Amino acid sequence: MRMSRDATAATKRRILDAAARMLRERGIADTSIADVMQAAGMKPGGFYKHFGSKEDLVRQAIGAAFEQRVATFDATRATEGEAAAIDAYIATYLSDAHVDHPGYGCPVAAFGADAGREREAYAGDFHEGMEQLVERLGGADAATREAAIRRLCLMVGAVVVARAAGGLPLRAEALAAAARSVTGATA
């Protein structure tokens, strides 16, 4: 029995959500098709009905991971305004919850190094996602782009350092120092 288009799209979305989460938790090399399909509640054989290869899945999952981050920002901006959305994004980004749960956080901090190693396959998708983040962090025009890039770099670096520090005091210090710096980062 054939699935309806809506059911097929919902199934693909479930697979992409599982893949986006697992890529952020494990990285590209340690995320297998079988594990993604199991996490999505499906059998591995159904994978090729939705994706041509693991590379295709990863490319689309990168897009889904960035899309999730951007959608949250855009929802806040729509209800509270640009400045409040930036402040909320920074606070959420530099939080213990983001450090502790990479599967639901920023793909740059979670597996940006992996994407860099696999540059030929994923550079375009990662670049597009990072550009969306830069724009939302205040880099919509040339005058504010540098400050937005600085914010992103500081936040990503702080989260990577905090994750590496584990329970050491450096974890909290890195997040606090970055928060002070990014809120003061202007063009």
C-alpha positions as CSV (number, residue, x, y, z in Angstrom):
1,M,0.0,0.0,0.0
2,R,1.4,3.4,-1.0
3,M,1.8,6.2,1.5
4,S,0.1,9.5,0.8
5,R,2.3,12.5,0.0
6,D,1.6,13.9,3.5
7,A,2.6,10.7,5.2
8,T,5.7,10.4,3.1
9,A,6.7,14.0,3.9
10,A,6.0,13.4,7.6
11,T,8.2,10.2,7.6
12,K,11.0,12.1,5.8
13,R,10.7,14.9,8.4
14,R,11.0,12.3,11.2
15,I,14.1,10.9,9.7
16,L,15.6,14.3,9.2
17,D,14.9,15.4,12.7
18,A,16.5,12.2,14.1
19,A,19.5,12.7,11.8
20,A,19.9,16.4,12.7
21,R,19.9,15.5,16.4
22,M,22.3,12.6,16.0
23,L,24.7,14.5,13.9
24,R,24.9,17.2,16.6
25,E,25.4,14.6,19.3
26,R,27.8,12.2,17.5
27,G,29.2,14.0,14.5
28,I,29.1,12.8,10.9
29,A,31.4,9.7,11.0
30,D,29.6,8.2,14.1
31,T,26.1,8.7,12.8
32,S,25.0,5.6,10.8
33,I,22.0,5.2,8.6
34,A,20.9,2.3,10.7
35,D,21.1,4.3,13.9
36,V,19.2,7.2,12.3
37,M,16.4,5.0,11.0
38,Q,16.1,3.2,14.4
39,A,15.9,6.6,16.2
40,A,13.1,7.6,13.7
41,G,11.3,4.4,14.5
42,M,11.8,2.8,11.1
43,K,13.7,-0.1,9.5
44,P,16.9,0.7,7.6
45,G,15.5,-0.6,4.3
46,G,13.1,2.4,4.1
47,F,16.0,4.8,4.0
48,Y,16.5,4.8,0.2
49,K,12.8,5.7,-0.4
50,H,13.7,9.2,1.0
51,F,17.5,9.7,0.4
52,G,20.0,8.7,-2.3
53,S,22.9,8.2,0.1
54,K,24.2,9.0,3.5
55,E,25.8,12.1,2.0
56,D,22.3,13.2,0.8
57,L,20.9,12.6,4.3
58,V,23.6,14.6,6.0
59,R,23.2,17.5,3.6
60,Q,19.5,17.7,4.2
61,A,20.0,17.1,8.0
62,I,22.4,20.0,8.1
63,G,19.7,22.2,6.5
64,A,17.2,20.9,9.0
65,A,19.4,21.6,12.0
66,F,20.0,25.2,10.9
67,E,16.4,25.6,10.0
68,Q,15.4,24.6,13.6
69,R,17.7,27.3,15.1
70,V,16.6,30.0,12.6
71,A,12.9,29.2,13.1
72,T,13.2,29.7,16.9
73,F,15.0,33.0,16.3
74,D,12.4,34.1,13.8
75,A,9.5,33.2,16.1
76,T,10.9,35.4,18.9
77,R,11.6,38.2,16.5
78,A,8.0,38.1,15.2
79,T,6.6,38.5,18.7
80,E,9.2,40.5,20.6
81,G,11.3,42.3,18.0
82,E,14.9,42.1,16.7
83,A,16.8,43.2,19.7
84,A,14.9,40.9,22.1
85,A,15.4,38.0,19.6
86,I,19.1,38.5,19.6
87,D,19.3,38.7,23.4
88,A,17.2,35.6,23.7
89,Y,19.3,33.7,21.2
90,I,22.5,34.7,23.0
91,A,21.1,33.7,26.4
92,T,19.9,30.4,25.1
93,Y,23.1,29.7,23.2
94,L,25.4,30.5,26.2
95,S,23.4,28.3,28.6
96,D,24.1,25.1,30.4
97,A,21.2,23.5,28.6
98,H,22.8,24.2,25.2
99,V,26.2,22.9,26.5
100,D,24.5,19.7,28.0
101,H,22.3,18.9,25.0
102,P,24.2,19.3,21.8
103,G,21.6,17.3,19.9
104,Y,19.2,20.2,20.1
105,G,21.7,23.0,19.7
106,C,23.7,24.8,17.1
107,P,25.3,22.6,14.4
108,V,28.3,24.9,14.2
109,A,29.3,24.2,17.8
110,A,28.3,20.5,17.6
111,F,29.9,19.3,14.4
112,G,31.3,22.3,12.6
113,A,34.8,20.7,12.7
114,D,33.4,17.5,11.1
115,A,31.8,19.5,8.3
116,G,35.1,21.3,7.8
117,R,36.9,18.0,7.4
118,E,34.2,17.0,4.9
119,R,34.3,20.4,3.2
120,E,33.8,19.1,-0.4
121,A,30.6,17.4,0.5
122,Y,29.0,19.8,3.0
123,A,30.6,23.2,2.7
124,G,27.7,24.8,0.7
125,D,25.0,23.6,3.2
126,F,27.0,24.6,6.2
127,H,27.9,28.0,4.7
128,E,24.3,28.8,3.9
129,G,23.3,27.9,7.5
130,M,26.0,30.0,9.0
131,E,25.1,32.9,6.8
132,Q,21.5,32.7,8.2
133,L,22.8,32.8,11.7
134,V,25.1,35.8,11.0
135,E,22.2,37.7,9.4
136,R,20.0,37.0,12.5
137,L,22.7,38.1,14.9
138,G,22.6,41.5,13.4
139,G,24.7,41.1,10.2
140,A,22.0,42.0,7.6
141,D,24.2,44.8,6.2
142,A,27.9,45.4,5.8
143,A,28.0,47.8,8.7
144,T,26.9,45.2,11.2
145,R,28.2,42.0,9.6
146,E,31.5,42.0,11.4
147,A,29.9,42.4,14.8
148,A,27.5,39.5,14.0
149,I,30.4,37.3,12.9
150,R,32.3,38.2,16.0
151,R,29.2,37.2,18.1
152,L,28.9,33.9,16.4
153,C,32.6,33.1,16.7
154,L,32.6,34.0,20.4
155,M,29.5,31.9,21.2
156,V,30.6,28.9,19.3
157,G,34.0,29.0,20.9
158,A,32.6,29.4,24.4
159,V,30.2,26.4,23.9
160,V,33.1,24.2,22.6
161,V,35.3,25.2,25.5
162,A,32.5,24.7,28.0
163,R,31.7,21.2,26.7
164,A,35.4,20.3,26.8
165,A,35.7,21.6,30.4
166,G,32.9,19.4,31.7
167,G,32.3,20.1,35.3
168,L,35.4,22.3,35.8
169,P,34.9,26.0,36.8
170,L,36.2,26.9,33.3
171,R,32.8,25.8,31.9
172,A,30.9,28.6,33.7
173,E,33.7,31.1,33.3
174,A,33.8,30.5,29.5
175,L,30.0,31.0,29.1
176,A,30.0,34.1,31.4
177,A,33.0,35.7,29.6
178,A,31.4,35.1,26.2
179,A,28.1,36.5,27.4
180,R,29.8,39.7,28.5
181,S,31.7,40.0,25.3
182,V,28.9,39.3,22.8
183,T,26.4,41.6,24.5
184,G,29.0,44.4,24.1
185,A,30.0,43.4,20.6
186,T,28.9,46.2,18.3
187,A,30.1,47.3,14.9
